Amino acid sequence: MLNILGQIIRWLLTWVYFVLLVCFLGALFGVISHMLFGLFFLDAPDYGYLASFGFSNGLRYGGVWAGGMAIVLCVIRARKEYLQKHADSEQ
């Protein structure tokens, strides 16, 4: 019973980690892309506004993809662990 509870907590924390990672990368990409847009296409860009707007957009779009992508990454990690565990027992 405690083993199952430990696995649930472990995978829940892994999922939260991947969600936060995808949201962070989305926000980072948003800031960088908006700053580059301002650098190349605007005459007098307000970099503070562009950075905050890029952060907001990137976090919003990253958040849309974060949950599903985190589930996929957890399944990939679980499959990898499963194959490693069973490959050791076969040899």
Biopython code that builds the backbone (N, CA, C, O; Angstrom):
import numpy as np
from Bio.PDB.StructureBuilder import StructureBuilder

atoms = [
    (1, "MET", "N", (0.821, -1.195, 0.000)),
    (1, "MET", "CA", (0.000, 0.000, 0.000)),
    (1, "MET", "C", (0.865, 1.258, 0.000)),
    (1, "MET", "O", (0.610, 2.202, -0.748)),
    (2, "LEU", "N", (1.884, 1.256, 0.846)),
    (2, "LEU", "CA", (2.764, 2.417, 0.889)),
    (2, "LEU", "C", (3.600, 2.534, -0.383)),
    (2, "LEU", "O", (3.948, 3.637, -0.803)),
    (3, "ASN", "N", (3.916, 1.404, -0.985)),
    (3, "ASN", "CA", (4.666, 1.430, -2.245)),
    (3, "ASN", "C", (3.835, 2.093, -3.348)),
    (3, "ASN", "O", (4.355, 2.893, -4.126)),
    (4, "ILE", "N", (2.566, 1.762, -3.409)),
    (4, "ILE", "CA", (1.676, 2.363, -4.413)),
    (4, "ILE", "C", (1.523, 3.857, -4.161)),
    (4, "ILE", "O", (1.564, 4.656, -5.095)),
    (5, "LEU", "N", (1.347, 4.230, -2.902)),
    (5, "LEU", "CA", (1.206, 5.645, -2.552)),
    (5, "LEU", "C", (2.488, 6.413, -2.896)),
    (5, "LEU", "O", (2.430, 7.546, -3.373)),
    (6, "GLY", "N", (3.631, 5.793, -2.651)),
    (6, "GLY", "CA", (4.905, 6.420, -2.998)),
    (6, "GLY", "C", (5.053, 6.617, -4.492)),
    (6, "GLY", "O", (5.556, 7.648, -4.938)),
    (7, "GLN", "N", (4.613, 5.625, -5.277)),
    (7, "GLN", "CA", (4.681, 5.750, -6.732)),
    (7, "GLN", "C", (3.738, 6.843, -7.242)),
    (7, "GLN", "O", (4.082, 7.581, -8.165)),
    (8, "ILE", "N", (2.558, 6.943, -6.645)),
    (8, "ILE", "CA", (1.606, 7.986, -7.056)),
    (8, "ILE", "C", (2.194, 9.363, -6.788)),
    (8, "ILE", "O", (2.139, 10.246, -7.644)),
    (9, "ILE", "N", (2.756, 9.542, -5.602)),
    (9, "ILE", "CA", (3.349, 10.840, -5.247)),
    (9, "ILE", "C", (4.541, 11.141, -6.160)),
    (9, "ILE", "O", (4.715, 12.274, -6.609)),
    (10, "ARG", "N", (5.353, 10.125, -6.431)),
    (10, "ARG", "CA", (6.526, 10.311, -7.302)),
    (10, "ARG", "C", (6.115, 10.756, -8.696)),
    (10, "ARG", "O", (6.682, 11.703, -9.241)),
    (11, "TRP", "N", (5.120, 10.072, -9.281)),
    (11, "TRP", "CA", (4.720, 10.434, -10.646)),
    (11, "TRP", "C", (3.958, 11.750, -10.681)),
    (11, "TRP", "O", (4.019, 12.468, -11.679)),
    (12, "LEU", "N", (3.247, 12.076, -9.624)),
    (12, "LEU", "CA", (2.562, 13.370, -9.560)),
    (12, "LEU", "C", (3.589, 14.505, -9.521)),
    (12, "LEU", "O", (3.433, 15.511, -10.213)),
    (13, "LEU", "N", (4.624, 14.343, -8.721)),
    (13, "LEU", "CA", (5.677, 15.356, -8.666)),
    (13, "LEU", "C", (6.459, 15.435, -9.975)),
    (13, "LEU", "O", (6.876, 16.518, -10.387)),
    (14, "THR", "N", (6.655, 14.300, -10.623)),
    (14, "THR", "CA", (7.313, 14.308, -11.928)),
    (14, "THR", "C", (6.465, 15.062, -12.946)),
    (14, "THR", "O", (6.989, 15.833, -13.750)),
    (15, "TRP", "N", (5.157, 14.836, -12.908)),
    (15, "TRP", "CA", (4.252, 15.538, -13.820)),
    (15, "TRP", "C", (4.289, 17.041, -13.557)),
    (15, "TRP", "O", (4.348, 17.828, -14.501)),
    (16, "VAL", "N", (4.254, 17.448, -12.295)),
    (16, "VAL", "CA", (4.310, 18.874, -11.956)),
    (16, "VAL", "C", (5.636, 19.479, -12.430)),
    (16, "VAL", "O", (5.664, 20.598, -12.941)),
    (17, "TYR", "N", (6.724, 18.739, -12.261)),
    (17, "TYR", "CA", (8.029, 19.199, -12.737)),
    (17, "TYR", "C", (8.004, 19.462, -14.237)),
    (17, "TYR", "O", (8.473, 20.505, -14.691)),
    (18, "PHE", "N", (7.463, 18.531, -15.005)),
    (18, "PHE", "CA", (7.414, 18.707, -16.459)),
    (18, "PHE", "C", (6.485, 19.857, -16.847)),
    (18, "PHE", "O", (6.786, 20.589, -17.789)),
    (19, "VAL", "N", (5.375, 20.032, -16.151)),
    (19, "VAL", "CA", (4.466, 21.155, -16.429)),
    (19, "VAL", "C", (5.197, 22.471, -16.202)),
    (19, "VAL", "O", (5.134, 23.373, -17.037)),
    (20, "LEU", "N", (5.884, 22.580, -15.079)),
    (20, "LEU", "CA", (6.606, 23.819, -14.787)),
    (20, "LEU", "C", (7.733, 24.063, -15.791)),
    (20, "LEU", "O", (7.994, 25.203, -16.176)),
    (21, "LEU", "N", (8.391, 22.994, -16.209)),
    (21, "LEU", "CA", (9.460, 23.125, -17.190)),
    (21, "LEU", "C", (8.922, 23.627, -18.532)),
    (21, "LEU", "O", (9.516, 24.519, -19.138)),
    (22, "VAL", "N", (7.821, 23.072, -18.994)),
    (22, "VAL", "CA", (7.240, 23.498, -20.273)),
    (22, "VAL", "C", (6.733, 24.941, -20.173)),
    (22, "VAL", "O", (6.901, 25.716, -21.115)),
    (23, "CYS", "N", (6.119, 25.310, -19.053)),
    (23, "CYS", "CA", (5.657, 26.694, -18.873)),
    (23, "CYS", "C", (6.836, 27.662, -18.855)),
    (23, "CYS", "O", (6.769, 28.740, -19.446)),
    (24, "PHE", "N", (7.914, 27.275, -18.176)),
    (24, "PHE", "CA", (9.101, 28.128, -18.129)),
    (24, "PHE", "C", (9.697, 28.306, -19.521)),
    (24, "PHE", "O", (10.039, 29.420, -19.917)),
    (25, "LEU", "N", (9.821, 27.213, -20.258)),
    (25, "LEU", "CA", (10.388, 27.304, -21.608)),
    (25, "LEU", "C", (9.493, 28.131, -22.526)),
    (25, "LEU", "O", (9.994, 28.874, -23.371)),
    (26, "GLY", "N", (8.174, 28.010, -22.370)),
    (26, "GLY", "CA", (7.255, 28.823, -23.163)),
    (26, "GLY", "C", (7.400, 30.301, -22.847)),
    (26, "GLY", "O", (7.408, 31.135, -23.753)),
    (27, "ALA", "N", (7.515, 30.631, -21.564)),
    (27, "ALA", "CA", (7.692, 32.029, -21.173)),
    (27, "ALA", "C", (9.031, 32.566, -21.672)),
    (27, "ALA", "O", (9.110, 33.699, -22.148)),
    (28, "LEU", "N", (10.067, 31.765, -21.565)),
    (28, "LEU", "CA", (11.385, 32.181, -22.044)),
    (28, "LEU", "C", (11.372, 32.411, -23.553)),
    (28, "LEU", "O", (11.898, 33.414, -24.035)),
    (29, "PHE", "N", (10.777, 31.490, -24.294)),
    (29, "PHE", "CA", (10.668, 31.656, -25.742)),
    (29, "PHE", "C", (9.844, 32.893, -26.091)),
    (29, "PHE", "O", (10.172, 33.611, -27.036)),
    (30, "GLY", "N", (8.778, 33.144, -25.334)),
    (30, "GLY", "CA", (7.949, 34.326, -25.582)),
    (30, "GLY", "C", (8.716, 35.613, -25.384)),
    (30, "GLY", "O", (8.611, 36.530, -26.198)),
    (31, "VAL", "N", (9.490, 35.694, -24.311)),
    (31, "VAL", "CA", (10.280, 36.901, -24.057)),
    (31, "VAL", "C", (11.311, 37.103, -25.170)),
    (31, "VAL", "O", (11.445, 38.201, -25.711)),
    (32, "ILE", "N", (12.032, 36.038, -25.502)),
    (32, "ILE", "CA", (13.075, 36.160, -26.530)),
    (32, "ILE", "C", (12.473, 36.537, -27.884)),
    (32, "ILE", "O", (13.000, 37.411, -28.571)),
    (33, "SER", "N", (11.385, 35.892, -28.268)),
    (33, "SER", "CA", (10.795, 36.174, -29.583)),
    (33, "SER", "C", (10.238, 37.594, -29.657)),
    (33, "SER", "O", (10.388, 38.253, -30.685)),
    (34, "HIS", "N", (9.602, 38.078, -28.594)),
    (34, "HIS", "CA", (9.054, 39.429, -28.629)),
    (34, "HIS", "C", (10.165, 40.480, -28.612)),
    (34, "HIS", "O", (10.050, 41.525, -29.252)),
    (35, "MET", "N", (11.236, 40.195, -27.879)),
    (35, "MET", "CA", (12.356, 41.137, -27.867)),
    (35, "MET", "C", (13.021, 41.207, -29.249)),
    (35, "MET", "O", (13.371, 42.291, -29.715)),
    (36, "LEU", "N", (13.193, 40.065, -29.893)),
    (36, "LEU", "CA", (13.773, 40.062, -31.234)),
    (36, "LEU", "C", (12.860, 40.750, -32.239)),
    (36, "LEU", "O", (13.328, 41.463, -33.127)),
    (37, "PHE", "N", (11.547, 40.533, -32.097)),
    (37, "PHE", "CA", (10.595, 41.215, -32.970)),
    (37, "PHE", "C", (10.733, 42.724, -32.820)),
    (37, "PHE", "O", (10.767, 43.450, -33.813)),
    (38, "GLY", "N", (10.812, 43.194, -31.577)),
    (38, "GLY", "CA", (10.971, 44.621, -31.341)),
    (38, "GLY", "C", (12.283, 45.151, -31.876)),
    (38, "GLY", "O", (12.338, 46.265, -32.397)),
    (39, "LEU", "N", (13.342, 44.365, -31.754)),
    (39, "LEU", "CA", (14.660, 44.785, -32.231)),
    (39, "LEU", "C", (14.685, 44.930, -33.754)),
    (39, "LEU", "O", (15.264, 45.879, -34.283)),
    (40, "PHE", "N", (14.058, 43.992, -34.449)),
    (40, "PHE", "CA", (14.135, 43.981, -35.907)),
    (40, "PHE", "C", (13.054, 44.803, -36.606)),
    (40, "PHE", "O", (13.294, 45.310, -37.702)),
    (41, "PHE", "N", (11.871, 44.950, -36.008)),
    (41, "PHE", "CA", (10.755, 45.533, -36.749)),
    (41, "PHE", "C", (10.199, 46.836, -36.181)),
    (41, "PHE", "O", (9.347, 47.452, -36.821)),
    (42, "LEU", "N", (10.639, 47.275, -35.023)),
    (42, "LEU", "CA", (10.123, 48.522, -34.446)),
    (42, "LEU", "C", (11.223, 49.569, -34.399)),
    (42, "LEU", "O", (12.395, 49.251, -34.199)),
    (43, "ASP", "N", (10.823, 50.835, -34.588)),
    (43, "ASP", "CA", (11.805, 51.918, -34.585)),
    (43, "ASP", "C", (12.300, 52.235, -33.171)),
    (43, "ASP", "O", (13.506, 52.317, -32.938)),
    (44, "ALA", "N", (11.384, 52.411, -32.245)),
    (44, "ALA", "CA", (11.744, 52.727, -30.863)),
    (44, "ALA", "C", (11.013, 51.752, -29.935)),
    (44, "ALA", "O", (10.001, 52.110, -29.334)),
    (45, "PRO", "N", (11.518, 50.536, -29.819)),
    (45, "PRO", "CA", (10.794, 49.541, -29.021)),
    (45, "PRO", "C", (10.906, 49.806, -27.520)),
    (45, "PRO", "O", (11.941, 50.253, -27.025)),
    (46, "ASP", "N", (9.834, 49.523, -26.826)),
    (46, "ASP", "CA", (9.825, 49.564, -25.365)),
    (46, "ASP", "C", (10.101, 48.134, -24.887)),
    (46, "ASP", "O", (9.197, 47.301, -24.840)),
    (47, "TYR", "N", (11.343, 47.867, -24.541)),
    (47, "TYR", "CA", (11.754, 46.499, -24.239)),
    (47, "TYR", "C", (11.098, 45.948, -22.983)),
    (47, "TYR", "O", (10.872, 44.742, -22.886)),
    (48, "GLY", "N", (10.793, 46.797, -22.033)),
    (48, "GLY", "CA", (10.092, 46.337, -20.828)),
    (48, "GLY", "C", (8.695, 45.825, -21.156)),
    (48, "GLY", "O", (8.270, 44.773, -20.678)),
    (49, "TYR", "N", (7.992, 46.595, -21.986)),
    (49, "TYR", "CA", (6.652, 46.169, -22.401)),
    (49, "TYR", "C", (6.710, 44.906, -23.244)),
    (49, "TYR", "O", (5.918, 43.984, -23.050)),
    (50, "LEU", "N", (7.663, 44.868, -24.191)),
    (50, "LEU", "CA", (7.782, 43.688, -25.052)),
    (50, "LEU", "C", (8.138, 42.442, -24.242)),
    (50, "LEU", "O", (7.623, 41.358, -24.515)),
    (51, "ALA", "N", (9.011, 42.590, -23.252)),
    (51, "ALA", "CA", (9.386, 41.447, -22.421)),
    (51, "ALA", "C", (8.195, 40.956, -21.603)),
    (51, "ALA", "O", (7.966, 39.751, -21.500)),
    (52, "SER", "N", (7.439, 41.880, -21.024)),
    (52, "SER", "CA", (6.282, 41.455, -20.223)),
    (52, "SER", "C", (5.180, 40.862, -21.105)),
    (52, "SER", "O", (4.532, 39.889, -20.719)),
    (53, "PHE", "N", (4.970, 41.443, -22.282)),
    (53, "PHE", "CA", (3.970, 40.907, -23.201)),
    (53, "PHE", "C", (4.391, 39.533, -23.729)),
    (53, "PHE", "O", (3.559, 38.636, -23.864)),
    (54, "GLY", "N", (5.682, 39.372, -24.025)),
    (54, "GLY", "CA", (6.197, 38.082, -24.466)),
    (54, "GLY", "C", (6.112, 37.031, -23.370)),
    (54, "GLY", "O", (5.800, 35.871, -23.639)),
    (55, "PHE", "N", (6.389, 37.435, -22.133)),
    (55, "PHE", "CA", (6.262, 36.511, -21.011)),
    (55, "PHE", "C", (4.823, 36.045, -20.860)),
    (55, "PHE", "O", (4.558, 34.858, -20.668)),
    (56, "SER", "N", (3.898, 36.992, -20.948)),
    (56, "SER", "CA", (2.475, 36.662, -20.819)),
    (56, "SER", "C", (2.013, 35.726, -21.937)),
    (56, "SER", "O", (1.354, 34.720, -21.673)),
    (57, "ASN", "N", (2.353, 36.051, -23.164)),
    (57, "ASN", "CA", (1.967, 35.194, -24.293)),
    (57, "ASN", "C", (2.625, 33.831, -24.230)),
    (57, "ASN", "O", (1.971, 32.809, -24.439)),
    (58, "GLY", "N", (3.916, 33.811, -23.944)),
    (58, "GLY", "CA", (4.641, 32.549, -23.875)),
    (58, "GLY", "C", (4.125, 31.650, -22.765)),
    (58, "GLY", "O", (3.991, 30.441, -22.955)),
    (59, "LEU", "N", (3.836, 32.229, -21.613)),
    (59, "LEU", "CA", (3.305, 31.445, -20.500)),
    (59, "LEU", "C", (1.907, 30.921, -20.820)),
    (59, "LEU", "O", (1.569, 29.789, -20.474)),
    (60, "ARG", "N", (1.105, 31.740, -21.474)),
    (60, "ARG", "CA", (-0.250, 31.316, -21.846)),
    (60, "ARG", "C", (-0.210, 30.152, -22.829)),
    (60, "ARG", "O", (-0.892, 29.146, -22.629)),
    (61, "TYR", "N", (0.584, 30.284, -23.887)),
    (61, "TYR", "CA", (0.647, 29.215, -24.881)),
    (61, "TYR", "C", (1.420, 28.005, -24.372)),
    (61, "TYR", "O", (1.096, 26.870, -24.722)),
    (62, "GLY", "N", (2.431, 28.235, -23.556)),
    (62, "GLY", "CA", (3.128, 27.120, -22.924)),
    (62, "GLY", "C", (2.212, 26.360, -21.978)),
    (62, "GLY", "O", (2.273, 25.133, -21.898)),
    (63, "GLY", "N", (1.362, 27.090, -21.260)),
    (63, "GLY", "CA", (0.416, 26.458, -20.347)),
    (63, "GLY", "C", (-0.617, 25.605, -21.058)),
    (63, "GLY", "O", (-1.095, 24.613, -20.509)),
    (64, "VAL", "N", (-0.964, 25.990, -22.282)),
    (64, "VAL", "CA", (-1.910, 25.186, -23.064)),
    (64, "VAL", "C", (-1.319, 23.811, -23.353)),
    (64, "VAL", "O", (-2.021, 22.802, -23.282)),
    (65, "TRP", "N", (-0.043, 23.771, -23.677)),
    (65, "TRP", "CA", (0.613, 22.522, -24.050)),
    (65, "TRP", "C", (1.201, 21.773, -22.866)),
    (65, "TRP", "O", (1.510, 20.588, -22.988)),
    (66, "ALA", "N", (1.361, 22.421, -21.743)),
    (66, "ALA", "CA", (2.122, 21.851, -20.628)),
    (66, "ALA", "C", (1.524, 20.567, -20.069)),
    (66, "ALA", "O", (2.253, 19.599, -19.855)),
    (67, "GLY", "N", (0.230, 20.534, -19.830)),
    (67, "GLY", "CA", (-0.386, 19.354, -19.216)),
    (67, "GLY", "C", (-0.246, 18.110, -20.061)),
    (67, "GLY", "O", (0.187, 17.066, -19.573)),
    (68, "GLY", "N", (-0.607, 18.212, -21.316)),
    (68, "GLY", "CA", (-0.522, 17.059, -22.208)),
    (68, "GLY", "C", (0.903, 16.630, -22.483)),
    (68, "GLY", "O", (1.204, 15.438, -22.533)),
    (69, "MET", "N", (1.778, 17.605, -22.661)),
    (69, "MET", "CA", (3.172, 17.262, -22.915)),
    (69, "MET", "C", (3.799, 16.602, -21.682)),
    (69, "MET", "O", (4.624, 15.698, -21.812)),
    (70, "ALA", "N", (3.410, 17.050, -20.496)),
    (70, "ALA", "CA", (3.926, 16.446, -19.269)),
    (70, "ALA", "C", (3.471, 14.994, -19.136)),
    (70, "ALA", "O", (4.240, 14.142, -18.691)),
    (71, "ILE", "N", (2.233, 14.710, -19.516)),
    (71, "ILE", "CA", (1.748, 13.328, -19.475)),
    (71, "ILE", "C", (2.553, 12.460, -20.440)),
    (71, "ILE", "O", (2.955, 11.349, -20.096)),
    (72, "VAL", "N", (2.781, 12.966, -21.635)),
    (72, "VAL", "CA", (3.557, 12.209, -22.620)),
    (72, "VAL", "C", (4.978, 11.968, -22.119)),
    (72, "VAL", "O", (5.500, 10.861, -22.256)),
    (73, "LEU", "N", (5.608, 12.983, -21.543)),
    (73, "LEU", "CA", (6.961, 12.821, -21.024)),
    (73, "LEU", "C", (7.006, 11.837, -19.853)),
    (73, "LEU", "O", (7.980, 11.099, -19.707)),
    (74, "CYS", "N", (5.969, 11.820, -19.024)),
    (74, "CYS", "CA", (5.899, 10.849, -17.928)),
    (74, "CYS", "C", (5.752, 9.424, -18.466)),
    (74, "CYS", "O", (6.367, 8.494, -17.943)),
    (75, "VAL", "N", (4.949, 9.257, -19.497)),
    (75, "VAL", "CA", (4.785, 7.924, -20.092)),
    (75, "VAL", "C", (6.089, 7.461, -20.728)),
    (75, "VAL", "O", (6.454, 6.291, -20.613)),
    (76, "ILE", "N", (6.791, 8.365, -21.395)),
    (76, "ILE", "CA", (8.078, 8.009, -21.993)),
    (76, "ILE", "C", (9.064, 7.594, -20.906)),
    (76, "ILE", "O", (9.776, 6.602, -21.058)),
    (77, "ARG", "N", (9.107, 8.348, -19.811)),
    (77, "ARG", "CA", (10.017, 8.007, -18.711)),
    (77, "ARG", "C", (9.629, 6.691, -18.060)),
    (77, "ARG", "O", (10.499, 5.884, -17.731)),
    (78, "ALA", "N", (8.330, 6.461, -17.869)),
    (78, "ALA", "CA", (7.875, 5.203, -17.261)),
    (78, "ALA", "C", (8.211, 4.008, -18.149)),
    (78, "ALA", "O", (8.622, 2.961, -17.650)),
    (79, "ARG", "N", (8.041, 4.159, -19.442)),
    (79, "ARG", "CA", (8.370, 3.074, -20.379)),
    (79, "ARG", "C", (9.872, 2.777, -20.367)),
    (79, "ARG", "O", (10.282, 1.617, -20.413)),
    (80, "LYS", "N", (10.671, 3.812, -20.307)),
    (80, "LYS", "CA", (12.112, 3.642, -20.257)),
    (80, "LYS", "C", (12.514, 2.895, -18.973)),
    (80, "LYS", "O", (13.340, 1.984, -19.017)),
    (81, "GLU", "N", (11.929, 3.283, -17.837)),
    (81, "GLU", "CA", (12.225, 2.605, -16.578)),
    (81, "GLU", "C", (11.747, 1.157, -16.609)),
    (81, "GLU", "O", (12.428, 0.268, -16.098)),
    (82, "TYR", "N", (10.590, 0.919, -17.200)),
    (82, "TYR", "CA", (10.053, -0.432, -17.305)),
    (82, "TYR", "C", (10.973, -1.320, -18.137)),
    (82, "TYR", "O", (11.271, -2.451, -17.751)),
    (83, "LEU", "N", (11.419, -0.803, -19.276)),
    (83, "LEU", "CA", (12.303, -1.589, -20.138)),
    (83, "LEU", "C", (13.650, -1.857, -19.475)),
    (83, "LEU", "O", (14.205, -2.945, -19.626)),
    (84, "GLN", "N", (14.181, -0.882, -18.746)),
    (84, "GLN", "CA", (15.443, -1.099, -18.041)),
    (84, "GLN", "C", (15.288, -2.144, -16.946)),
    (84, "GLN", "O", (16.169, -2.981, -16.749)),
    (85, "LYS", "N", (14.179, -2.095, -16.242)),
    (85, "LYS", "CA", (13.937, -3.044, -15.151)),
    (85, "LYS", "C", (13.792, -4.467, -15.689)),
    (85, "LYS", "O", (14.331, -5.408, -15.105)),
    (86, "HIS", "N", (13.078, -4.629, -16.781)),
    (86, "HIS", "CA", (12.840, -5.960, -17.326)),
    (86, "HIS", "C", (14.005, -6.457, -18.194)),
    (86, "HIS", "O", (14.154, -7.664, -18.391)),
    (87, "ALA", "N", (14.808, -5.563, -18.699)),
    (87, "ALA", "CA", (15.993, -6.003, -19.442)),
    (87, "ALA", "C", (17.019, -6.601, -18.489)),
    (87, "ALA", "O", (17.723, -7.545, -18.847)),
    (88, "ASP", "N", (17.107, -6.057, -17.277)),
    (88, "ASP", "CA", (18.022, -6.595, -16.275)),
    (88, "ASP", "C", (17.594, -7.978, -15.797)),
    (88, "ASP", "O", (18.438, -8.835, -15.533)),
    (89, "SER", "N", (16.293, -8.195, -15.687)),
    (89, "SER", "CA", (15.802, -9.486, -15.200)),
    (89, "SER", "C", (15.917, -10.578, -16.279)),
    (89, "SER", "O", (16.003, -11.758, -15.940)),
    (90, "GLU", "N", (15.920, -10.213, -17.558)),
    (90, "GLU", "CA", (16.032, -11.203, -18.632)),
    (90, "GLU", "C", (17.461, -11.703, -18.787)),
    (90, "GLU", "O", (17.666, -12.831, -19.236)),
    (91, "GLN", "N", (18.432, -10.913, -18.437)),
    (91, "GLN", "CA", (19.833, -11.310, -18.629)),
    (91, "GLN", "C", (20.372, -12.070, -17.461)),
    (91, "GLN", "O", (21.535, -12.473, -17.471)),
]
sb = StructureBuilder()
sb.init_structure("model")
sb.init_model(0)
sb.init_chain("A")
sb.init_seg("    ")
for serial, (resi, resn, name, xyz) in enumerate(atoms, 1):
    if name == "N":
        sb.init_residue(resn, " ", resi, " ")
    sb.init_atom(name, np.array(xyz, "f"), 0.0, 1.0, " ", f" {name:<3s}", serial, name[0])
structure = sb.get_structure()
